[in-house]
Amino acid sequence: MILPISFRERIVLYALLTSLTSLSIDALLPGLRQIGEEVGGISPLSTQHIISLFILGMAFGELFLGPLSDAIGRKKALLLGLGVYGMGTTIAMLAGSLEMVIIGRFLQGVGVSGPKIATRAMIRDQFEGDAMARIMSFMFTLFILVPMLAPALAQVLISFSGWRSVFCIYLVIAAVLGFWFTMRHPETLPEDKRIPFRPKLLFQNGRRILSSRRVTLLIIATGLVFGAQLLYLSTAADLFFDAYGIDGTFPAYFAILASGIGLASFLNAKLVQRVGMDAMARVAFIGLTAIGLVMLGAAILWGGRMPLIALMMFGLSAFFCIGILFGNLNAMAMRSLGQVAGLGASLVASGSSLVATLYAVGIGSFYDGSVVNLAIGFLVASASSLLLAELARRDDASPVQAAQ
């Protein structure tokens, strides 16, 4: 029997389930070098892929678990995702090679999309207006804290127990959240409102969504911006060590740069209704492009190793722009989805994750221990996304009609 769950407990549970995605990325960053030293790798695999292929797994999971939650209910889809996440975590924790770590991380990515997608759907099932805004505000506060605190806490854990202990913590957290959710949270999607999982209908609606040039262009633009961030996440630990000899204090520098996204998202929430999402995104695109260009010039001028203070200033500014873009690009893409918003949200999330993975892996393969690679990543992603977003604005914004 499930006892009534309070509003406060409900939003805490949602926030923790959703933050599992950020935690699974950020907490492992201090251990990437140790993983590479212990289990090695065979070219073309490297520790960069521990991050990027997690996102690739998430892209596949989002595509599948979103429609599945409409068919079998939010609770079953979320628990299924946690089960897959636990299986991937166990594989990575016990791995004897980099290849097995990466396989485990891919499965973690598939599984974590269950809590990510199902939590959003449960909020949409139950709340609207001010109540929804209150929940999202609380969740966003936690999102700021996770990338700022997780690497530092994980650094302490790794120094005592090694990198495998991080996966052990992942497993414990997933088990606790799964038990808590099972015992305390009811199903939010009644059976009479469920949509049968019919591949033919999904394919037809998916084709209609992707046939919208506006939506497709914005998916690619979102993926490139995410790809620039993913490039940084997958190379940051190596970059700070190779270029500046920073190892043990890396989490502190990471937290400073992560604060740029948090500050930008806070300001965006204050300004977007007054200025408009299109205008906010355009300014952020132009700003990120300018930062990437100047950063590249500075990196070349200093032989790929600009002063640390310069890197921090460029990085903080770049992530401020990325924070503005994250706050608007998804909303711009979702604006044209109409009756197919559920499937559309899965396609936007999975499509942008796929683009981001390909971009980060492609640009990251040229990493040479200098800042040049990151500067190029910022510049190419921002300039290309600016062009795609401008083209999207000129296209038809009428809602996509669902197939019957």
N, C-alpha and C positions, 0 to 999 in steps of 0.2 A: 504493500500500500504506500502511495506517495502522499506525504503530508503537504499541505499548502506551502508554497515557497514564497517568501517575502519579496517585495520589489527590490530591496537593497541586495539581498542574497542573489537574486536573479541577475542583476547587472554585474555584480562581482564575478559570478560564474561565467557570464558572457565575455567579460573582459579577459579573464584568465584563459579561456578556451581560444579566443582570437589571438592573444599574445603568444601562443605556442609557435606561431609562424616566425615572428621576429626572434623569439628566444632560440629557435632551432638554427637560425642563421648567425646571430650575433654572439652567442655564448661560445661558439666553437672557434671563432676567429683567433683567439690567443693560442689555440692548440694546433693550428695548421702547420706551423714549422716543425713541431714535435712529431706530428703524424708523418710528415714527409721524411723525417730523419729515421723514424722507427720502421715504417712499412715500405718506404720507397715507392717507386712507380716505374712503369714501362711507358716510354714515349708512344703516343702523344698525350698520355694522361699525366696530370700534375695535380698538386693540392688545390689549384684554382677550381678544378672540376668538383671538388667537395661542396663548394657553394653553388656553382652554376648549374650542376645537374640536379641538385635539390630543387631549384626553381623549375627545371624542365619537368621533373616528376610532378610538381605542383600544377603545371600547365595541363598535364594529362588528367590528373585527379579532378581539377576544377571542371573540365569538360564533361566528365562522367558523373561525378557525385552531385553536381547541381541539378540536372534533370532527374537523377535517381531520388533525390530528396523530395521532389514533387510527386514521385510515384509511390514510394514506400514510407514516407514520413520523415520529418527532420531528425527524430531521435535515432532511428535505425541507421540512417545515413551517417550521422555524426559518430556513432559508436563503431560503425564499420570503418570509417576513416581512422579512428583512434586505434583500432585493431591492426590495420595495415601499418600505421605509424609505429606501433610497438614492434611489429615484426621487422621493419626496416631498421629500427634502433638497435634491436638485438643483433642483427647481422653485422651492422657497423661496429658495435661494441666488441664483438668477438673476432673481428676480421684480422687475418694475418697478412693481408696485402692491400695496397691502395685500391686495387680493382674492386675488392669486396667492400671496402669502406664506401666507395662511390655507389655500388649497387644498393647498399643499405641506405645511403642518403637519398637516392632516387626514390626508393620505396617510402622513406620518411616524407618526401615531398608529395607523393601521391596521397598518403594518408592524412597529412596535415590540412589538405584542402577540404576534408570532411568537416572539421570544426570551423574552418574559415567560412565556407559557403553556407553550412547549415545554421550557424549562428546569425549571419546576416538575414537568412530567410525567417528564422524564428522571431527576430526583432520586427521584421516586416509583417509577420503574421499577427502580432499582438499589439504593437504600438504605432502611434502616428503623432504628428504635431510635436508639441512640447515634450511629451514623454519620450519620444524617439530621440529628440535632440539632447535630452538629459542623459540618456544611455550612451549616445555616441560621444558626448563630451567626456564622460567618465572613461570610456574606452580609449579615447584619444590621449588622455592624460597618461594612461598606462603605456601607450605606444611610445610616448616620449621617454618614459623611464626605462623601458626595456633596452633599447640600444645604448643608453647612457650607462646603465648599471651592469647589464649582463656580462660584457667582456671583463670588467674589473673583478666581479665575483668569480667568474670562471677561471681567470688568471690565478687567483688564490687556490682554487680547487685543483687546478692542473699542477701547480707547483708542489702540492703535497701528494696527489694521487695519480697524476698522469692524465692524458687526454681521454682515456676510456671512461674515466669517472664522469665526464660530461655526459656521455651517452647513458650512463647509469642514472644520472639525475633526470635526463629526458624521459627515461622509462618510468621512473617513479612518479614524475609529474603527470604523465599521460594516464597512468593507472589511477592515481588519486582523482584526477579530473573526471575520468570515465566513471569511477565508482560514485563520486559526488553527483554527477549528472544523472546517472541511472537511478539513484535513490531519491533524488530531490526534484527533478524536473519532469513535468508532464509533456506529452506530445502536443504540439501546437497546430498541427495541420489535420483537421478532421478528414475522415475517410471519404466523405462525400465531396470534398474539394480537391482530392488528389487527381493528378493527371497521369494516365497510364504511360508507362515507359515504352513508347512505340517508336522503334528506330526510323521507320519511314516518315512519320510525322516530324520527328526531330530533324531528320535530314532536310525535309522540305522547308521547315522554318529556319534552320541554320543557313540554308542556301539563300533564303530571302534576306536574312540579316547581312550576310557577307556580300550580297549583291548590291547593297547600299554602299555606294562609293564613299559617302561621308563617313559611315561607321568604320569601314575598312581602313581608310586613311588615318582615322583617329586611333584605331587599335595599333597600327604600326607606329604612329607618333608616340603613343603611350609606352609601347614596348621599347623604343629607342631611348626614351628618358629613363625608364626603369633599367635598361641595359647599361647606361652610363653609371648608375648607382651600383649595379651588380658588378661591373668591372672594378669599381673601387673596392667593394666588399671582398671580392675574390683575390685582389692583389695587395690590399692595404698592409697586411701583416708583413709580407715580403718587402714592400716598398719602404716602409718605415725602418726596417732592419737593414736592407741593402744600401739605401741612400743615406741613412742618418744613424745607423747603429742602435736604433731604439728597439728594445725587446720587452723587458719587464714593465716599462711604463706605457706601452702601446695603448692599453685600454683608456688611459686618461686622455690621450690625444684623440682617440676615436670618439670618446664622449663629447669632447668639445665640438668636433665637426658634426656629430649627430644633433647637437642642439640647434644647428642652423635650420634643419628640417622642422623641428618642433616650433621654433619661433615663427617661421614662415607660415606654417599651418594655422597657428594662433592668429596671426595678423590677417591671413586670408579669410578666416571665418568672420572677422570683424568688418572687412572691406568688400567682400564679394557681392553682397546685396546692393551696395551703393555703386560699385564700379562695374560689375558684371564679370562673369567668368571668362568670356572671350577676351576682354581687355586685359584682365589679370594674367591670363595665359600668354598673351602676345608680349607683354612687358617682360615676363619671366623668360620666355624663349629668347628674346633679344638680349636680355641680361646674361643668360647662360652662354649664348654664342660669343658675346664680347669677352666674357671671363675666359672661355676656352681658348680664344684667339690670343689674348694677352698672356695667359698662362703658358701656352705653347711657345710664344716668343721668349718669355722669361726662362723657360726650361732649356731652350736651345742656347740662349745667351750664357747661362751658367753651366753649360755642358751636361745638362740632364739632372743636375743636383742643385737646384736653387736653395737659398737659405730656408731653414725650417719655418721661420716666421712667415715667409712669403707663401710657402705651401699651405700653411694653416689659414692665411687670409684668403687665398684663392679657393681653398676647399670649403671654408665656411660660407663664402659668397655663393659658390656653385650650389651647395646644398640648400641654401636659402631659396634660390631659384627653383631647385627641384621640389622643395616643399610646397611652393606656390603651385607648381604644375601638377603635383599629385592631388592637390585639393580641387582641381578643375577639370583635368583631362577625362577622367572617368565619367564625370557628370556630363561633359560635352558629348561623349560617345553614347551615353545612356539616353540622352534627350530624344533620340530618334527611334527608340526601340518599341514604344507603344505597347501593344498587346503581347509582345514576345520579350518582355523585360527580364523574366526569369532566365530563359535560355540565353538571352542576349548578354546578361551579366556574366554568365559562365563563359561565353565566347570571348567577351572583352577581356576577362581575367586570364583565361587560358591562352588566348591569342597574343596578348601583350607579354605574358610570361615566356612564351615560346620565342618571340622576337627578341626579348631581352637576353635569353640564354644564348641564342645564336650570335647576337651582337657581342656580348661579353666574352664568349669563348673565342670568337674570331679576332677581336682586338686584343684580348688578353694573351693570345698565342704569340704576340710580338713583344711581350714584356721583356725588358732588358735590364731591369734593376734601376731604371731612371724614372723621372717624373714625366718624360715625354709621352709615354704610352697613355697615361691617364689624361693628360692635356688633350691629346688627339681624340681620345674617347669622348670627352666632354664636348669638344668642338664639333665633331662629325655628328654626334647624336643631336645636339641642340640645333645646328643649322638645318639638318635634314628634317627634324620634327617641326621646326618653324615653317618650312616650305609646305610640308604635308598638312599642317593645321590650317594654313592660309588657303590651300586648295579645298580643304574640307568645308571651310566656312562658305565658299561660293556654291556648294552643292545643295541639292534639295534636302531640307530638314524635316519633311513630312514623315509621320510615324510609319514604321514597317508593319504591314498587315499580316496577321497570323494565318497560316494554312489551316483548313478545317478537316 
